[in-house]
Amino acid sequence: MTTPDWDGDRYAEIATLQHDLGRRFAAELSPPPNARVLDAGCGDGFVTRLIADRPEVAEVVGFDPSPLMIRAARDDAHPSIEFIEGDVTTFTTAQPFDLAVSLNALHWVHDSVAALSRLREAVHPGAAVVCQFVPEGERPSVEDVAFSVATAPAWADWFGGFGAPHVHRTRGEWRDIATSAGLVVDDATERDLAWDFGSAAAFRAWCALGFTAYTDRLPPERHDEFVTRVTDEYGRVTGSDQVFRFLQLRLASHRP
Ligand SMILES: C[S@@+](CC[C@H](N)C(=O)[O-])C[C@H]1O[C@@H](n2cnc3c(N)ncnc32)[C@H](O)[C@@H]1O
């Protein structure tokens, strides 16, 4: 499976939700003094910059497999951040970090054990690995709805052999995966959140940006129709065509 590319500039324009989550995520971190921090799946670097601005942080490396995201991140240079292309399942470093973090990237990575193993290897013994992402829940997620629309007969011509780009696992599965990746889990808190986009059109625009794994398979003239079909179906799950409801699991662990 190839990693879908994300349009870094468009992402920065529409990512108000990610930025709000990013502010909370960065504020809840506890980096040690003079920390070197690793941000896995850094996207356009918004959260990476917030982390770098914390007084305890000396230096941050942000990496992402998307060349468009890394280009957008580098466009807003920061003196103590290095942005590089990289994949969390293969990432290695010769200089271990004091803290590794990842926000809303790991539910796009199929090999979760490899991802957490690489993050464990990237930090010093005793250092924390803090990842937040979407887990499996009882309510169908927008990603679940997109996949069920794509695999319905009406769209089958374009989605033959298509596998879901997202990976949602329960909190218990994530605990087990972290343990088998050699991490000690300190906390696994799940939050059920909602974000009102203010209009159905704004919610569709946000979905369109995150659904490139789907729309890349479609002729351009059918992109809007696909996204609208997903948001209509999803509206039946949530009762609203402009409110996004989603879970966030904050998996806080450390390398023993
Ligand atoms: C929703 S964005 C989150 C970006 C940023 N962390 C934020 O919170 O704004 C998800 C990011 O995960 C990245 N990603 C997908 N697969 C990845 C992988 N195998 N390794 C690292 N990052 C990955 C995507 O390229 C994308 O930039």
The ligand as a MOL file (V3000), in Angstrom:
LIG
                    3D

  0  0  0     0  0            999 V3000
M  V30 BEGIN CTAB
M  V30 COUNTS 27 29 0 0 0
M  V30 BEGIN ATOM
M  V30 1 C -3.5960 14.2490 9.9060 0
M  V30 2 S -1.9280 14.5290 9.4500 0 CHG=1
M  V30 3 C -1.2630 15.0530 11.0220 0
M  V30 4 C -0.0940 15.9930 10.8490 0
M  V30 5 C 0.3950 16.6610 12.1370 0
M  V30 6 N 0.9610 15.7030 13.0620 0
M  V30 7 C -0.7460 17.4140 12.7820 0
M  V30 8 O -1.2200 16.9850 13.8480 0
M  V30 9 O -1.1620 18.4530 12.2200 0 CHG=-1
M  V30 10 C -1.3070 12.8780 9.2840 0
M  V30 11 C 0.1300 12.8270 8.8330 0
M  V30 12 O 0.6180 11.4860 8.9810 0
M  V30 13 C 1.5640 11.3070 7.9630 0
M  V30 14 N 1.8760 9.8790 7.7890 0
M  V30 15 C 1.1780 8.9580 7.0730 0
M  V30 16 N 1.8430 7.7910 7.0560 0
M  V30 17 C 2.9820 7.9780 7.7830 0
M  V30 18 C 4.1100 7.1440 8.0900 0
M  V30 19 N 4.1930 5.8890 7.6480 0
M  V30 20 N 5.1240 7.6730 8.8370 0
M  V30 21 C 5.0470 8.9410 9.2980 0
M  V30 22 N 4.0010 9.7830 9.0150 0
M  V30 23 C 2.9870 9.2990 8.2600 0
M  V30 24 C 0.8890 11.9440 6.7620 0
M  V30 25 O 1.7820 12.1920 5.6880 0
M  V30 26 C 0.3260 13.2090 7.3760 0
M  V30 27 O 1.2090 14.2970 7.2750 0
M  V30 END ATOM
M  V30 BEGIN BOND
M  V30 1 1 1 2
M  V30 2 1 2 3
M  V30 3 1 2 10
M  V30 4 1 3 4
M  V30 5 1 4 5
M  V30 6 1 5 6
M  V30 7 1 5 7
M  V30 8 2 7 8
M  V30 9 1 7 9
M  V30 10 1 10 11
M  V30 11 1 11 12
M  V30 12 1 11 26
M  V30 13 1 12 13
M  V30 14 1 13 14
M  V30 15 1 13 24
M  V30 16 1 14 15
M  V30 17 1 14 23
M  V30 18 2 15 16
M  V30 19 1 16 17
M  V30 20 1 17 18
M  V30 21 2 17 23
M  V30 22 1 18 19
M  V30 23 2 18 20
M  V30 24 1 20 21
M  V30 25 2 21 22
M  V30 26 1 22 23
M  V30 27 1 24 25
M  V30 28 1 24 26
M  V30 29 1 26 27
M  V30 END BOND
M  V30 END CTAB
M  END
